[in-house]
Amino acid sequence: MREASKWKDYAILDTSDGKKLERWVDYTLIRPDPQVIWNTPRGTAWQHADGQYFRSKQGGGHWEANLPAKWAISYGPLHFWLKPMGFKHTGLFPEQAVNWDFMRSTIQRAGRPISVLNLFAYTGGATLACAEAGAHVVHVDASKGMVNWAKENAALSGLKEHPIRYLVDDCAKFVSREIRRGHHYDAIIMDPPSYGRGPSGEIWKLEETLFPLLAQAAQLLSEDPLFFVLNSYTTGLSPSVMAYMLGVTVAKGRKKGHISADEIGLPVKETGLTLPCGATAIWEAKPLEFK
């Protein structure tokens, strides 16, 4: 498992009974986590959390919290706004930091201008990592609110003037148009949801839509591509399956390249163990060590 272990502003303090206790800068939150199927003893820190998300039996849920409307978190030179959102989220997935490190290092080592396409780009973690490393980035997400949030994160990180193009669009439709336009990118990132809706009500179901989109997106890679990163939080989509899909799409017909796939996770302070938080498959032209 690849572990995002370099955080200073974030930590998982403990996990138990379907929940995780986290520190987000100066605030502690309790959030549900389906991976936490164990019930271990809980310390007193659980009793003093600043906020907790409660699921509803009817679907959805709600926060009970004493928190500011928003606050900032940092990961090296990258800065992000946080706020409690519906369906337990805060606007950031800390485990993705291990992928940000890979992207930044790979782009910096390339020694040439790099263009990046970030699909399902959310609040811009990967976008900012690539831009900070010197890449030109096209940031695409179906949610106008998320795209605006990404712009705020870029400004907070001092990257407002960097070459980032923000688009509110259905990712599948955008990829189809880019193929017709003959546009290409040196690196592509895909972080698709299990289920979602586009800006015009388009329905996205991962199992039905991922492979066709992956095959199309592979056509957008340049003649000398750097990497293709595919993320998933769908439990039924194993790293091996993701690697296979990259093998029959992105890697097909290429004389060089390497595919790696693994779970990504975060360290838990109480136990010293690693909590799995998702999976990533990567095709890269020149294998580099994860650091």
Protein Blocks (a to p, Z undefined) as FASTA:
>chain_A
ZZdfkbfkbccfbdcehiacddehjaccddddfklmcccdddfklmmcfbdcdddfkgga
dddddddfbdcddehjbccdddddeehiaoiafklmmmmmmmmmmmmmnopacddddehk
lnolmmmmmmmnopacddddfblklmmmmmmmmmmnopmmpccddddddfklmmmmmmmn
opacfbdcddddfbdcdfkopacdfklmmmmmmmmmmmmpcfbdfbdcdddfbfklcfkl
mmmmmmmmmmgopabdcddddddddddfklopacdfbdcddddfbdcddZZ
